[in-house]
């Protein structure tokens, strides 16, 4: 009881809504802590992560074993941050009275990483080899492309969808659980004529993955879904966990929601946290109905706790955000409020055109900087990544460093994929995609040589020792024996062996001459490979290293536009989707007009229009002190002469209602001439042109 009192004292730092969510449940004397289904609606900036961390800590202090808690997130970083916070809270609450396990939450991770662990444990039940490979998006697209070529779909008289489009269609079908025809009609109407060919392509794609013991991202969830859909196996896995907690529940798709329901059919011990007003990923098959309909899945209905006290923005910004989202047709009604009651109203700035928009933003950013606000505390947000093109040119001209969120992931760098392909092939000799990538690194190896080499490996029961008898192209003959010894050595070493990380040094020594021959900027690429080697030290096994990096790759410094880290400060540019979860003192939102908010591609369906409203809401709630919505009056038409002036007029966004404008200051910013002065008369002198014209006659 003494421990519980200390925990209760510690929870005094939470506000009433947060504490209600953290403590929800009951523990009769001498019994275990139990809780029915719980939905926490966490508004923007209301301390969602802190609340969820305190709930997990509360469960542990109340006697729930950490091994019996499943915590699901959408990024590895979120899982690590949650685990760190839980560990700190529990240690303070227990005050050293109990030794905590080194990995306090052994079942904390992303949906895909947890799926990977479970599928390897139940591989024999699912007809899988426990050594299956996990394909990243790039590899999966390559498998699609190979299958597409084998079926003759690359030589059609009419344009057939490219590999990335085909993979997107396939993924949409899988994650939304919709028929191919329905997905094509709704999201890819220009591909509808290819339905039968796409169906054949996807059959071939699935067969090829199965032949090579490879699963893509979507397969991880599908196999997990089929595993727990079986009453016996689903009951067994569900019994492992007394409590299942899910972060960002509004971003789950149909398959993920069904997995959770199969694990906890009655909702006992199930807690989901999210905000329907921030559901903006339908293009990834996220289903807002998962969170909107969650309480009614259970009898009695799930408890709903709303968090409304905002710790990020001023009340003036929240007033505008509340007014915007209040006009949404279906939602959990909430009214965000802040302790910070004083601040400037958000501004709605009408500008003449894109040039004037750029001038206003840059001038405002520099003015804020002179007033003491760092560049990195300011952000420019936009609907599409190309919307910042004009701004980026002006930032370069004015010598303002910046970063732009969204770009290549670390593992999408060609040299990193080369290095990992060697380990992936050693880990799973059937991995044809990795095999072809590795073989084609060597001089003289084209697709034909690589195919014959792989066929010989397959005929030899996938033992790398048989490769010594293969006759490579002349250009690669000198290094062939050494390569065969490398692969045999890597394959003979169990991925779980201690010190497996030394294999990366072996691979780097072999790869170095190929890196120098194939790529420019060897020093920078070498630094990336050194970073890869350092990252490997965090993983006990080779399988976990390859799988976790594939499922949740880190970003590279090369993603940054320019090299801002050489400067003392830099501005942030970001799409709204990439900005979710972030916050800045000042936020400038570009192109707030119909066609952008909402996007012209989303106006055909009421559900998509509502998601666009939520997207604007997410953008507005990123601001702590200043918020500016900028609306150009004119948009210049593309594909005209450089000095052309063809343009169309922008319409006010349907989301910017009169009621919303009442919560904002309004302004106008005109064009500036080359001398930096506003275009317009500076003199009060009047000329009576009308009289002169009359006198002409």
Secondary structure, DSSP 8 states (H G I E B T S, - for coil): -HHHHHHHHHGGGS-HHHHHHHH-SB--TTS--B---EEEEE-TTS-HHHHHHHHHHHHHHTT--GGGEEEEESSHHHHHHHHHHHHHHHHHHHTTSS---SSTTTTEEEHHHHHHHHHHHTHHHHT--TT-EE--HHHHHHHHHHHHHHTTTTS-SS----HHHHHHHHHHHHHHT--HHHHHHHH-GGGGGGHHHHHHHHHHHHHHHHHTTEE-HHHHHHHHHHHHHSHHHHHHHHHT-SEEEESSGGG--HHHHHHHHHH-TT-TTEEEEE-GGG---GGGT--THHHHTSGGGSSS--EEEEE-EESSS-HHHHHHHHHHHHT-SSS-----EES-------EEEEESSHHHHHHHHHHHHHHHHHTT--GGGEEEEESSGGGGHHHHHHHHHTT--EEEE---BGGGSHHHHHHHHHHHHHH-TT-HHHHHHHHTTSTT--HHHHHHHHHHHHHTTT-GGGGGGS---GGGHHHHHHHHHHHHHHHHS-TTSTTTTHHHHHHHHHHHHHHHHH-S-HHHHHHHHHHHHHHHTT-SSHHHHHHHHHHS--B-GGGSSS-GGGSS--EEEEEHHHHTT--EEEEEE---BTBBTTBGGGTT-HHHHHHHHHHHHHHHTTEEEEEEEEEESEEE-SSS-TT---EEE--B-TTS-HHHHTTSEEEEE--B-TTS-BSS--------HHHHHHHT-
